[in-house]
Amino acid sequence: MDEDKIKHPNHYTKGIEMWDYAYSHGMSFFEGNIIKYVTRWRHKNGIEDLHKAKQYLDKLIEQELKEDQDWWDQKAKMEATENETVDMLYGVDNEQ
């Protein structure tokens, strides 16, 4: 029987198909591609696939750091607003 290169290529069917695995683990696009390239590198494109996995990993790290920084920036703004509200309620003048 010939390999179905579109729906079920050999490098994707060594147990569980990648999209089933990624979906069942709630993975993002970046996470799924990291797993895909790391899992198939020996059977498809060699070191090239490891470089692709690294590229997705670097992008995932960049996104996570950005989201983390955005969270800290938002938290700082909320705390500043809360402090200003408390100062206003208690009549504290910070304009000295």
C-alpha positions as a Markdown table, in Angstrom:
| # | Residue | x | y | z |
|---|---|---|---|---|
| 1 | Met | 0.0 | 0.0 | 0.0 |
| 2 | Asp | 1.4 | 3.4 | -1.0 |
| 3 | Glu | 2.0 | 6.0 | 1.6 |
| 4 | Asp | -0.6 | 8.8 | 1.7 |
| 5 | Lys | 1.8 | 11.8 | 1.5 |
| 6 | Ile | -0.9 | 14.4 | 2.0 |
| 7 | Lys | -3.0 | 13.1 | 4.9 |
| 8 | His | -0.7 | 10.6 | 6.7 |
| 9 | Pro | 2.9 | 10.9 | 5.7 |
| 10 | Asn | 5.2 | 8.4 | 7.4 |
| 11 | His | 7.1 | 11.0 | 9.4 |
| 12 | Tyr | 3.8 | 12.1 | 11.1 |
| 13 | Thr | 2.4 | 8.7 | 11.9 |
| 14 | Lys | 4.9 | 7.1 | 14.3 |
| 15 | Gly | 2.3 | 6.6 | 17.0 |
| 16 | Ile | 0.1 | 9.7 | 17.1 |
| 17 | Glu | -0.4 | 12.4 | 14.5 |
| 18 | Met | 1.0 | 15.7 | 15.5 |
| 19 | Trp | -2.3 | 17.7 | 15.3 |
| 20 | Asp | -4.0 | 15.1 | 17.6 |
| 21 | Tyr | -1.2 | 15.4 | 20.1 |
| 22 | Ala | -1.1 | 19.2 | 20.0 |
| 23 | Tyr | -4.8 | 19.5 | 20.3 |
| 24 | Ser | -5.1 | 17.0 | 23.2 |
| 25 | His | -2.4 | 18.9 | 25.1 |
| 26 | Gly | -3.8 | 22.4 | 24.4 |
| 27 | Met | -0.7 | 23.5 | 22.6 |
| 28 | Ser | -0.2 | 26.8 | 20.9 |
| 29 | Phe | 0.9 | 27.1 | 17.3 |
| 30 | Phe | 4.5 | 27.7 | 18.4 |
| 31 | Glu | 4.5 | 24.8 | 20.8 |
| 32 | Gly | 3.0 | 22.4 | 18.3 |
| 33 | Asn | 5.6 | 23.3 | 15.7 |
| 34 | Ile | 8.5 | 22.9 | 18.2 |
| 35 | Ile | 7.2 | 19.3 | 19.0 |
| 36 | Lys | 6.6 | 18.6 | 15.3 |
| 37 | Tyr | 10.1 | 19.5 | 14.1 |
| 38 | Val | 11.9 | 17.9 | 17.1 |
| 39 | Thr | 10.0 | 14.7 | 16.6 |
| 40 | Arg | 10.5 | 14.3 | 12.9 |
| 41 | Trp | 14.0 | 15.6 | 12.3 |
| 42 | Arg | 15.6 | 12.2 | 12.0 |
| 43 | His | 13.1 | 11.0 | 9.5 |
| 44 | Lys | 12.6 | 14.0 | 7.3 |
| 45 | Asn | 14.9 | 17.1 | 7.0 |
| 46 | Gly | 17.7 | 16.4 | 9.5 |
| 47 | Ile | 19.4 | 19.4 | 11.2 |
| 48 | Glu | 17.2 | 21.8 | 9.1 |
| 49 | Asp | 14.2 | 20.7 | 11.2 |
| 50 | Leu | 16.1 | 21.3 | 14.4 |
| 51 | His | 16.9 | 24.8 | 13.2 |
| 52 | Lys | 13.2 | 25.3 | 12.5 |
| 53 | Ala | 12.3 | 24.0 | 16.0 |
| 54 | Lys | 14.8 | 26.5 | 17.5 |
| 55 | Gln | 13.3 | 29.3 | 15.5 |
| 56 | Tyr | 9.8 | 28.5 | 16.9 |
| 57 | Leu | 11.3 | 28.1 | 20.4 |
| 58 | Asp | 13.0 | 31.5 | 20.2 |
| 59 | Lys | 9.7 | 33.1 | 19.0 |
| 60 | Leu | 7.8 | 31.4 | 21.8 |
| 61 | Ile | 10.3 | 32.7 | 24.4 |
| 62 | Glu | 10.1 | 36.2 | 22.9 |
| 63 | Gln | 6.3 | 36.2 | 23.0 |
| 64 | Glu | 6.2 | 34.9 | 26.6 |
| 65 | Leu | 8.7 | 37.5 | 27.8 |
| 66 | Lys | 6.6 | 40.2 | 26.0 |
| 67 | Glu | 3.4 | 39.0 | 27.6 |
| 68 | Asp | 5.1 | 38.8 | 31.0 |
| 69 | Gln | 6.4 | 42.3 | 30.7 |
| 70 | Asp | 3.0 | 43.6 | 29.6 |
| 71 | Trp | 1.5 | 41.9 | 32.7 |
| 72 | Trp | 4.0 | 43.6 | 35.0 |
| 73 | Asp | 3.5 | 47.0 | 33.2 |
| 74 | Gln | -0.3 | 46.6 | 33.7 |
| 75 | Lys | 0.1 | 45.6 | 37.3 |
| 76 | Ala | 2.3 | 48.7 | 38.0 |
| 77 | Lys | -0.3 | 51.0 | 36.4 |
| 78 | Met | -3.1 | 49.4 | 38.5 |
| 79 | Glu | -1.0 | 49.8 | 41.7 |
| 80 | Ala | -0.2 | 53.4 | 40.9 |
| 81 | Thr | -3.9 | 54.1 | 40.3 |
| 82 | Glu | -4.8 | 52.4 | 43.6 |
| 83 | Asn | -2.2 | 54.5 | 45.5 |
| 84 | Glu | -3.5 | 57.7 | 43.9 |
| 85 | Thr | -7.1 | 56.8 | 44.9 |
| 86 | Val | -6.0 | 56.0 | 48.5 |
| 87 | Asp | -4.0 | 59.2 | 48.7 |
| 88 | Met | -7.0 | 61.2 | 47.4 |
| 89 | Leu | -9.4 | 59.6 | 49.9 |
| 90 | Tyr | -7.1 | 60.3 | 52.8 |
| 91 | Gly | -6.2 | 63.8 | 51.6 |
| 92 | Val | -2.5 | 63.1 | 51.1 |
| 93 | Asp | -0.8 | 65.7 | 48.9 |
| 94 | Asn | 2.0 | 64.2 | 46.9 |
| 95 | Glu | 2.7 | 67.5 | 45.1 |
| 96 | Gln | 5.2 | 68.8 | 47.6 |
